[in-house]
């Protein structure tokens, strides 16, 4: 096993390992070495004792005599000879052997696409999977929400990756998605992060081949794609960069090369895509006419790499194609029984695991399967692909965060709010505290409140008062200084006869119902409410809690939408 955790696959012919198991009624994989069978009996072979019909030297390879089953033509010959045996009823298939869920690299979130196989896992495929220790020891699955960083690298090394881009490139974070799955597994959001986004890359400890740890210094205002590969940065550096940008805690990462797109698109029998006009891109080698197509292999890779033939030819336009492609593949895997053949399953599993690099928490086939089964509960109608909101940078070649929209979107994901309408309605209906926010709201000029700073941020109370007075028109507000103690969450204390003021303030600040603390008795006239800012305060004018609706104008695609056509 090398320093990055890649083992050695055994020299085993997979075709020799499939044997019929009468207990399950299907062919299964025998992973342990098969012992040589005993020498054949010396007794003569009679007319009904043909090899394969039940003698010591016959039967299916590797199965003892009492577990062999004749082939159909052999059973026919025995019945013709006067055999009175009846076909035994097939035993029920074991649930534990019934399904396997697969995904890989840039396509890793296809795990939610549903059941992908009905065969046992090849144990020696563990040797294909490359692992990187990023300093996190997370379990394969958790009870709460999960965030999986999915990366596609443009690294040119490895069979099948030659001929793309710059030869010898160490690779970048060419395609990056943060796949968020809700705690109740009813919805998921995939955030596409533009590679040309300018952001800060934090310090990054990386494990070296000799077992030591090297600290790679961070860098301010860099292209996001340099968070991987450059200056010796490993996937853990991209992991830390995304956490810092979004405020989300990542559980796992999956990274793949070009082969993942080619292998998986071919394994599902092609992916359906749509173009609003012809594309002839010499750089990606994509040549497709207007209309609908089914693409796979090299053509599929060209589709997700092209950008010059769509929109303004930017990376943002390429992201739209990738979102369409991945949504379509998820639907294909969900709707079809693609993997019901051992040969196809072997081809998929072998190609996918060879293209896959993961963190040590999911570094075996068993752990990947456990994660996949957990994520497969998500319904496609509640899966949304969305591009992180950005605006053009002054250099014309890069982009920067659209801070108001990006923070609103990140907040929705942090608070586990789905971007699909059906889920939002379900959650609102279940929120027992939501009634506090319903009812008449006082005019802004009538809101009286004293603001205390328990956020730990210098000047937060005065910043909020200035915003209330100058932007919101709440002139009867004042700075109460520092709170007696720091708070994790912002709270608003008010009396029953101040409920209309509380609803107005909650609406302006994006306060959740849980932040509203109503007292038992009415307050005297002109008594101010008390707003104590907590650690969740992100700045005056920035909602404390996630909005119920995604920001207007953001790029998003529903995974269940079949009518997306690239323009």
C-alpha positions as CSV (number, residue, x, y, z in Angstrom):
1,X,0.0,0.0,0.0
2,X,1.5,3.4,-1.0
3,X,1.6,6.6,1.1
4,X,-1.8,7.8,-0.1
5,X,-3.5,4.5,0.8
6,X,-3.8,2.7,-2.5
7,X,-3.6,-1.0,-2.2
8,X,-2.8,-3.6,-4.8
9,X,-5.6,-5.5,-6.7
10,X,-5.2,-9.2,-6.9
11,X,-4.6,-11.0,-10.2
12,X,-8.1,-12.6,-10.2
13,X,-10.2,-13.3,-13.3
14,X,-13.6,-12.0,-12.3
15,X,-15.4,-14.4,-14.6
16,X,-14.0,-17.3,-12.6
17,X,-15.6,-16.0,-9.4
18,X,-19.3,-16.0,-10.2
19,X,-21.0,-19.2,-9.1
20,X,-24.7,-20.2,-8.7
21,X,-26.1,-20.1,-5.2
22,X,-29.3,-22.2,-4.8
23,X,-30.0,-20.5,-1.4
24,X,-30.6,-17.1,-3.2
25,X,-31.5,-18.3,-6.6
26,X,-28.9,-16.1,-8.3
27,X,-25.2,-16.0,-9.2
28,X,-23.0,-14.6,-6.5
29,X,-19.3,-13.7,-6.2
30,X,-17.0,-16.1,-4.3
31,X,-14.2,-13.9,-3.1
32,X,-12.2,-16.4,-1.1
33,X,-9.8,-18.8,-2.9
34,X,-11.4,-22.0,-4.1
35,X,-9.8,-25.2,-2.8
36,X,-9.0,-27.8,-5.4
37,X,-11.7,-30.5,-5.5
38,X,-10.9,-34.1,-4.6
39,X,-9.8,-36.5,-7.3
40,X,-12.6,-38.0,-9.4
41,X,-14.0,-41.3,-8.4
42,X,-12.5,-44.4,-10.1
43,X,-15.9,-45.9,-10.6
44,X,-17.1,-45.9,-14.3
45,X,-19.2,-43.1,-15.6
46,X,-22.6,-44.3,-16.6
47,X,-25.0,-42.9,-19.1
48,X,-26.7,-40.7,-16.5
49,X,-23.4,-39.7,-14.9
50,X,-22.1,-37.2,-17.4
51,X,-19.6,-34.6,-16.1
52,X,-21.6,-31.6,-14.9
53,X,-24.7,-33.7,-14.0
54,X,-23.8,-34.2,-10.4
55,X,-20.7,-36.4,-10.2
56,X,-17.7,-35.5,-8.1
57,X,-16.0,-33.8,-11.0
58,X,-19.1,-32.0,-12.2
59,X,-21.3,-29.1,-11.1
60,X,-20.6,-25.5,-10.9
61,X,-17.1,-24.5,-10.1
62,X,-16.3,-24.0,-6.4
63,X,-19.6,-25.4,-5.0
64,X,-19.8,-28.6,-2.9
65,X,-22.0,-31.4,-4.3
66,X,-25.0,-30.7,-2.1
67,X,-25.2,-27.1,-3.3
68,X,-24.8,-27.6,-7.1
69,X,-27.6,-27.1,-9.5
70,X,-27.7,-28.6,-13.0
71,X,-27.8,-26.4,-16.1
72,X,-31.2,-26.4,-17.9
73,X,-30.1,-28.7,-20.7
74,X,-28.7,-31.2,-18.1
75,X,-31.9,-31.2,-16.2
76,X,-33.8,-31.9,-19.4
77,X,-31.6,-34.9,-20.1
78,X,-32.2,-36.3,-16.7
79,X,-35.9,-36.0,-16.9
80,X,-35.8,-37.7,-20.3
81,X,-33.9,-40.6,-18.6
82,X,-36.8,-41.0,-16.2
83,X,-35.7,-38.8,-13.3
84,X,-38.6,-38.0,-11.0
85,X,-36.9,-35.0,-9.4
86,X,-38.9,-31.7,-9.3
87,X,-37.6,-28.2,-9.6
88,X,-37.2,-26.9,-6.1
89,X,-38.7,-23.6,-5.2
90,X,-36.2,-20.7,-5.3
91,X,-35.3,-19.4,-1.9
92,X,-36.0,-15.7,-1.3
93,X,-33.1,-13.4,-2.1
94,X,-31.4,-12.1,1.0
95,X,-32.0,-8.4,1.5
96,X,-28.4,-8.0,2.4
97,X,-27.4,-9.2,-1.0
98,X,-30.1,-7.5,-3.0
99,X,-28.7,-4.1,-3.8
100,X,-25.5,-2.1,-4.1
101,X,-25.3,1.7,-4.7
102,X,-22.5,3.2,-6.7
103,X,-21.1,6.6,-7.6
104,X,-17.8,8.2,-8.3
105,X,-15.8,11.4,-8.5
106,X,-17.5,14.3,-10.2
107,X,-20.5,12.0,-10.4
108,X,-20.4,11.0,-6.8
109,X,-23.7,12.6,-5.9
110,X,-25.3,10.2,-8.3
111,X,-25.5,8.1,-5.3
112,X,-28.9,9.6,-4.7
113,X,-30.0,8.3,-8.1
114,X,-31.2,5.0,-6.5
115,X,-30.4,1.3,-6.6
116,X,-27.6,0.6,-9.0
117,X,-26.8,-3.0,-8.7
118,X,-27.9,-6.4,-7.4
119,X,-24.6,-8.1,-6.9
120,X,-22.1,-8.4,-4.1
121,X,-19.1,-6.1,-4.2
122,X,-15.8,-7.3,-5.5
123,X,-13.6,-7.2,-2.4
124,X,-10.4,-6.6,-4.4
125,X,-11.9,-3.4,-5.8
126,X,-10.8,-1.8,-2.5
127,X,-7.3,-1.9,-4.0
128,X,-8.4,0.5,-6.7
129,X,-9.6,3.2,-4.4
130,X,-7.1,5.9,-3.6
131,X,-7.3,7.6,-0.2
132,X,-6.0,10.9,1.2
133,X,-5.7,11.6,4.9
134,X,-7.0,15.2,5.3
135,X,-7.0,15.1,9.1
136,X,-10.7,14.3,9.5
137,X,-11.9,11.0,10.9
138,X,-15.6,11.2,10.2
139,X,-17.8,8.1,10.1
140,X,-19.3,7.1,6.7
141,X,-22.7,8.4,7.6
142,X,-24.2,10.7,10.3
143,X,-27.6,11.2,11.8
144,X,-27.7,14.9,10.9
145,X,-27.2,16.7,7.6
146,X,-24.3,15.7,5.5
147,X,-22.0,17.7,3.2
148,X,-19.9,15.9,0.6
149,X,-17.3,17.8,-1.4
150,X,-17.2,16.5,-5.0
151,X,-14.2,17.4,-7.1
152,X,-13.2,16.8,-10.7
153,X,-9.6,17.3,-11.4
154,X,-8.0,18.1,-14.7
155,X,-4.8,16.2,-13.8
156,X,-3.4,14.6,-16.9
157,X,-1.8,11.6,-15.4
158,X,-3.2,8.1,-15.7
159,X,-4.4,5.9,-18.5
160,X,-7.3,7.4,-20.4
161,X,-6.5,11.0,-19.3
162,X,-3.9,11.7,-21.9
163,X,-4.6,14.3,-24.6
164,X,-6.6,16.7,-22.5
165,X,-5.2,20.2,-21.8
166,X,-1.7,20.8,-20.6
167,X,0.5,17.7,-20.5
168,X,2.1,17.1,-17.1
169,X,-0.3,19.4,-15.3
170,X,-0.5,18.6,-11.5
171,X,-4.2,19.4,-11.8
172,X,-6.6,21.9,-10.3
173,X,-10.1,21.9,-8.7
174,X,-11.6,22.1,-12.2
175,X,-15.1,21.1,-11.3
176,X,-16.3,21.4,-7.7
177,X,-19.7,20.8,-6.1
178,X,-20.7,20.8,-2.4
179,X,-23.4,18.2,-2.1
180,X,-25.6,18.9,0.9
181,X,-28.1,16.3,2.1
182,X,-30.7,17.3,4.6
183,X,-30.9,15.7,8.0
184,X,-34.2,13.9,7.2
185,X,-32.9,12.8,3.8
186,X,-35.8,14.4,2.0
187,X,-33.9,16.9,0.0
188,X,-30.5,17.8,-1.3
189,X,-28.7,20.8,-2.8
190,X,-25.6,20.7,-5.0
191,X,-23.7,24.0,-4.9
192,X,-21.5,24.4,-8.0
193,X,-18.4,26.6,-7.2
194,X,-16.9,28.5,-10.2
195,X,-13.3,27.6,-10.7
196,X,-12.4,31.2,-11.5
197,X,-13.9,32.6,-8.2
198,X,-11.5,34.8,-6.3
199,X,-11.3,33.7,-2.7
200,X,-9.0,33.2,0.3
201,X,-7.2,29.9,0.7
202,X,-6.5,29.1,4.3
203,X,-3.4,27.4,5.8
204,X,-3.4,23.7,4.9
205,X,-1.7,20.9,6.8
206,X,-1.0,18.1,4.3
207,X,0.3,14.5,4.9
208,X,3.5,13.7,3.2
209,X,4.7,10.4,1.8
210,X,7.1,9.8,4.7
211,X,4.2,10.3,7.2
212,X,5.1,13.8,8.3
213,X,2.8,16.8,8.0
214,X,3.7,19.8,6.0
215,X,1.9,23.1,6.6
216,X,1.2,24.9,3.3
217,X,0.7,28.6,4.0
218,X,-2.6,30.1,2.9
219,X,-3.0,32.8,0.3
220,X,-5.4,35.7,0.0
221,X,-7.4,36.5,-3.1
222,X,-6.6,33.5,-5.3
223,X,-8.5,31.6,-7.9
224,X,-10.5,28.9,-6.3
225,X,-9.2,26.2,-8.6
226,X,-5.6,26.7,-7.2
227,X,-6.8,25.3,-3.8
228,X,-5.9,21.9,-5.3
229,X,-2.7,20.7,-6.8
230,X,-0.8,24.1,-6.7
231,X,2.0,24.5,-4.2
232,X,1.5,20.9,-3.0
233,X,-2.1,21.4,-1.9
234,X,-4.2,18.2,-1.5
235,X,-8.0,17.8,-1.4
236,X,-7.9,18.8,2.2
237,X,-7.0,22.3,1.1
238,X,-10.0,22.6,-1.1
239,X,-12.0,21.2,1.8
240,X,-10.9,23.9,4.1
241,X,-11.4,26.6,1.5
242,X,-15.0,25.6,0.9
243,X,-15.7,25.4,4.7
244,X,-14.3,28.9,5.1
245,X,-16.3,30.3,2.2
246,X,-19.7,28.7,3.1
247,X,-19.6,28.2,6.8
248,X,-20.6,24.6,6.3
249,X,-18.8,21.6,7.9
250,X,-17.8,19.0,5.3
251,X,-18.1,15.3,6.1
252,X,-16.3,13.7,3.1
253,X,-14.7,14.4,-0.2
254,X,-14.7,12.4,-3.5
255,X,-12.4,13.3,-6.4
256,X,-12.2,11.8,-9.8
257,X,-10.4,12.3,-13.1
258,X,-11.7,12.3,-16.7
259,X,-12.3,8.6,-16.7
260,X,-15.2,8.8,-14.3
261,X,-17.3,10.7,-16.7
262,X,-16.4,8.4,-19.6
263,X,-16.9,5.2,-17.7
264,X,-20.1,6.0,-15.9
265,X,-21.9,7.6,-18.9
266,X,-21.1,4.4,-20.9
267,X,-22.2,2.1,-18.1
268,X,-25.7,3.6,-18.0
269,X,-26.1,3.3,-21.7
270,X,-25.6,7.0,-22.4
271,X,-26.9,10.2,-21.0
272,X,-29.7,12.3,-22.6
273,X,-28.9,15.9,-23.2
274,X,-30.4,18.8,-25.2
275,X,-28.9,21.7,-27.1
276,X,-30.8,24.8,-28.3
277,X,-28.3,25.3,-31.2
278,X,-25.4,23.5,-32.9
279,X,-22.0,23.2,-31.1
280,X,-18.7,22.7,-32.9
281,X,-16.0,23.3,-30.3
282,X,-12.5,22.5,-31.5
283,X,-11.0,22.8,-28.0
284,X,-13.2,20.2,-26.3
285,X,-13.8,18.3,-29.6
286,X,-17.5,18.4,-29.1
287,X,-19.6,18.5,-32.3
288,X,-23.4,18.1,-31.8
289,X,-26.3,19.5,-33.7
290,X,-29.3,21.3,-32.2
291,X,-31.8,19.1,-30.4
292,X,-31.7,16.0,-28.2
293,X,-28.8,13.5,-28.1
294,X,-27.7,10.5,-26.1
295,X,-24.0,10.7,-25.4
296,X,-21.4,8.6,-23.6
297,X,-17.7,8.0,-23.3
298,X,-15.4,10.6,-25.0
299,X,-18.4,12.5,-26.3
300,X,-19.9,12.8,-22.8
301,X,-16.5,14.1,-21.5
302,X,-16.4,16.7,-24.3
303,X,-19.9,17.8,-23.3
304,X,-19.1,18.6,-19.7
305,X,-15.8,20.2,-20.7
306,X,-17.0,22.5,-23.4
307,X,-17.7,26.2,-22.8
308,X,-16.9,28.0,-26.1
309,X,-20.0,26.8,-27.8
310,X,-22.6,28.0,-25.2
311,X,-23.6,31.3,-23.7
312,X,-20.7,33.7,-23.4
313,X,-18.1,31.0,-23.4
314,X,-17.4,31.3,-19.7
315,X,-16.9,28.7,-17.0
316,X,-20.4,29.7,-15.7
317,X,-21.9,28.5,-19.0
318,X,-20.0,25.2,-18.7
319,X,-21.5,24.8,-15.2
320,X,-24.9,24.9,-16.7
321,X,-24.0,22.1,-19.1
322,X,-22.6,20.0,-16.2
323,X,-25.8,20.5,-14.2
324,X,-27.9,19.4,-17.1
325,X,-25.7,16.3,-17.7
326,X,-25.6,15.2,-14.1
327,X,-29.4,15.7,-13.6
328,X,-30.0,13.6,-16.6
329,X,-27.7,10.9,-15.5
330,X,-29.4,10.7,-12.1
331,X,-32.8,10.3,-13.8
332,X,-31.3,7.6,-16.0
333,X,-29.9,5.6,-13.1
334,X,-33.1,6.0,-11.1
335,X,-35.4,4.9,-13.9
336,X,-33.6,2.0,-15.5
337,X,-32.3,-1.3,-14.3
338,X,-29.0,-0.7,-15.9
339,X,-26.9,-2.9,-13.8
340,X,-28.4,-6.4,-14.0
341,X,-25.5,-8.0,-15.8
342,X,-22.3,-9.2,-14.0
343,X,-20.1,-8.0,-17.0
344,X,-21.5,-4.5,-17.0
345,X,-21.3,-4.3,-13.2
346,X,-17.6,-5.4,-13.3
347,X,-16.8,-2.8,-16.0
348,X,-18.5,0.0,-14.0
349,X,-17.1,-0.9,-10.6
350,X,-13.6,-1.4,-11.9
351,X,-13.6,1.9,-13.9
352,X,-15.3,3.9,-11.2
353,X,-13.0,2.8,-8.3
354,X,-9.9,3.3,-10.4
355,X,-10.9,6.9,-11.1
356,X,-11.9,7.6,-7.5
357,X,-9.9,9.3,-4.6
358,X,-11.7,9.7,-1.3
359,X,-11.0,10.6,2.3
360,X,-10.0,7.8,4.7
361,X,-13.5,7.9,6.3
362,X,-15.0,6.3,3.2
363,X,-11.9,4.6,1.9
364,X,-13.4,1.1,1.4
365,X,-16.1,-0.3,-0.8
366,X,-18.0,-1.2,2.3
367,X,-18.0,2.3,3.6
368,X,-18.8,3.8,0.2
369,X,-21.8,1.4,0.0
370,X,-23.0,2.4,3.5
371,X,-22.9,6.1,2.5
372,X,-24.6,5.4,-0.8
373,X,-27.5,3.5,0.7
374,X,-28.0,6.3,3.2
375,X,-28.1,9.0,0.5
376,X,-30.3,7.0,-1.8
377,X,-33.3,7.9,0.3
378,X,-33.4,11.4,-1.3
379,X,-36.2,11.9,-3.9
380,X,-35.1,13.4,-7.2
381,X,-37.9,15.9,-7.1
382,X,-36.2,17.5,-4.1
383,X,-32.7,17.6,-5.5
384,X,-31.5,21.0,-6.8
385,X,-28.3,22.1,-8.6
386,X,-27.4,25.7,-8.0
387,X,-24.5,27.9,-9.0
388,X,-22.9,30.0,-6.2
389,X,-23.9,33.6,-7.0
390,X,-21.1,35.6,-8.4
391,X,-20.4,38.9,-10.2
392,X,-17.7,39.8,-12.7
393,X,-14.4,41.0,-11.2
394,X,-12.7,44.1,-12.4
395,X,-10.1,42.1,-14.4
396,X,-12.8,40.7,-16.7
397,X,-11.4,37.2,-16.4
398,X,-12.4,36.1,-12.8
399,X,-15.5,36.5,-10.6
400,X,-16.1,37.4,-7.0
401,X,-19.0,36.4,-4.7
402,X,-22.2,38.3,-4.9
403,X,-22.2,38.6,-1.2
404,X,-25.8,39.3,-0.4
405,X,-27.1,36.5,-2.6
406,X,-24.3,34.1,-1.7
407,X,-24.7,34.5,2.0
408,X,-28.5,34.1,1.7
409,X,-27.9,30.9,-0.2
410,X,-25.3,29.6,2.2
411,X,-27.6,30.4,5.0
412,X,-30.4,28.3,3.5
413,X,-28.0,25.3,3.2
414,X,-26.7,25.8,6.7
415,X,-30.2,25.9,8.1
416,X,-31.2,22.8,6.1
417,X,-33.8,24.7,4.0
418,X,-34.6,23.0,0.7
419,X,-34.6,25.0,-2.5
420,X,-37.7,23.0,-3.7
421,X,-41.1,24.5,-3.0
422,X,-42.7,21.3,-1.8
423,X,-40.2,20.9,1.0
424,X,-40.4,24.5,2.2
425,X,-44.2,24.2,2.6
426,X,-43.8,20.9,4.6
427,X,-41.3,22.4,7.0
428,X,-43.3,25.6,7.6
429,X,-46.4,23.6,8.4
430,X,-44.5,21.6,11.0
431,X,-42.9,24.6,12.7
432,X,-45.0,25.1,15.9
433,X,-43.3,28.4,16.6
434,X,-44.1,29.9,13.2
435,X,-47.3,31.4,14.6
436,X,-45.2,34.0,16.4
437,X,-44.3,35.5,13.1
438,X,-47.9,35.6,11.8
439,X,-50.1,38.6,12.5
440,X,-50.1,42.4,12.1
441,X,-46.7,44.3,12.1
442,X,-46.2,47.7,13.6
443,X,-44.9,50.5,11.4
444,X,-41.1,50.8,11.4
445,X,-41.2,54.2,13.0
446,X,-43.1,52.7,16.0
447,X,-40.5,50.0,16.8
448,X,-38.7,50.7,20.1
449,X,-35.7,48.4,20.9
450,X,-32.4,48.5,22.7
451,X,-29.6,46.6,21.0
452,X,-27.0,44.7,23.1
453,X,-23.9,43.1,21.7
454,X,-23.4,39.5,22.7
455,X,-21.9,38.4,19.4
456,X,-18.2,38.9,20.2
457,X,-17.8,41.2,17.2
458,X,-16.6,44.7,18.0
459,X,-19.1,47.5,17.2
460,X,-21.9,45.1,16.2
461,X,-24.5,46.9,18.3
462,X,-23.8,50.3,16.9
463,X,-23.6,49.0,13.4
464,X,-27.1,47.4,13.8
465,X,-28.5,50.6,15.3
466,X,-27.2,52.7,12.4
467,X,-28.7,50.2,9.9
468,X,-32.1,50.2,11.7
469,X,-32.3,54.0,11.7
470,X,-30.8,54.9,8.4
471,X,-32.1,52.0,6.2
472,X,-35.1,50.6,8.0
473,X,-36.6,53.8,9.4
474,X,-36.6,52.5,13.0
475,X,-35.7,55.8,14.7
476,X,-36.6,54.7,18.2
477,X,-33.7,52.4,18.6
478,X,-30.6,52.7,20.8
479,X,-27.3,51.1,21.6
480,X,-27.2,49.3,25.0
481,X,-23.6,48.3,24.8
482,X,-22.2,44.9,25.6
483,X,-24.5,42.1,26.8
484,X,-23.8,40.6,30.3
485,X,-22.6,37.4,28.5
486,X,-21.9,36.1,25.0
487,X,-24.8,34.3,23.2
488,X,-24.7,31.7,20.5
489,X,-27.9,32.8,18.9
490,X,-29.6,36.2,18.6
491,X,-32.7,36.8,20.8
492,X,-35.5,39.4,21.0
493,X,-37.2,39.8,24.3
494,X,-40.6,41.5,24.2
495,X,-44.0,41.8,26.0
496,X,-47.3,40.6,24.7
497,X,-48.4,44.1,23.9
498,X,-45.2,44.6,21.8
499,X,-45.8,41.6,19.6
500,X,-46.6,43.7,16.5
501,X,-43.2,45.5,17.0
502,X,-41.4,42.2,17.4
503,X,-42.9,40.8,14.2
504,X,-41.8,44.0,12.3
505,X,-38.2,43.7,13.7
506,X,-38.1,40.0,13.0
507,X,-39.1,40.5,9.4
508,X,-36.4,43.2,8.9
509,X,-33.6,41.2,10.5
510,X,-34.6,37.7,9.3
511,X,-35.1,36.4,12.9
512,X,-36.4,32.9,13.3
513,X,-39.4,32.3,15.4
514,X,-37.2,30.5,18.0
515,X,-35.4,33.9,18.6
516,X,-38.6,35.5,19.8
517,X,-38.9,35.4,23.7
518,X,-42.3,36.7,24.9
519,X,-42.7,37.6,28.5
520,X,-45.9,36.8,30.6
521,X,-47.0,40.4,31.3
522,X,-47.5,43.6,29.2
523,X,-44.9,46.3,29.3
524,X,-45.5,49.9,30.3
525,X,-45.9,52.4,27.5
526,X,-42.7,53.4,25.6
527,X,-40.7,50.5,27.1
528,X,-38.2,49.3,24.5
529,X,-37.8,45.6,23.6
530,X,-34.3,44.1,24.0
531,X,-32.4,42.7,21.1
532,X,-29.3,40.8,22.0
533,X,-27.0,39.9,19.1
534,X,-25.4,36.5,19.2
535,X,-22.7,34.6,17.4
536,X,-25.0,34.0,14.5
537,X,-25.0,37.8,13.7
538,X,-23.2,38.2,10.4
539,X,-23.6,41.9,9.8
540,X,-26.2,44.6,9.8
541,X,-28.7,43.9,7.0
542,X,-27.7,40.2,6.7
543,X,-30.6,37.9,7.7
544,X,-29.9,36.1,11.0
545,X,-31.7,33.0,9.7
546,X,-32.1,31.4,6.3
547,X,-34.6,33.0,4.0
548,X,-37.6,30.8,3.0
549,X,-36.9,31.4,-0.7
550,X,-33.8,31.3,-2.8
551,X,-32.4,34.7,-3.9
552,X,-33.9,36.0,-7.2
553,X,-31.9,35.5,-10.4
554,X,-29.6,32.6,-9.2
555,X,-28.7,29.8,-11.7
556,X,-30.4,26.6,-10.6
557,X,-31.7,23.4,-12.1
558,X,-34.1,20.8,-10.6
559,X,-32.8,17.3,-11.1
560,X,-36.2,16.1,-12.1
561,X,-36.6,18.7,-14.9
562,X,-36.5,17.0,-18.3
563,X,-37.0,20.2,-20.3
564,X,-33.6,21.8,-19.7
565,X,-31.9,22.7,-23.1
566,X,-28.5,24.4,-23.2
567,X,-28.5,27.8,-25.0
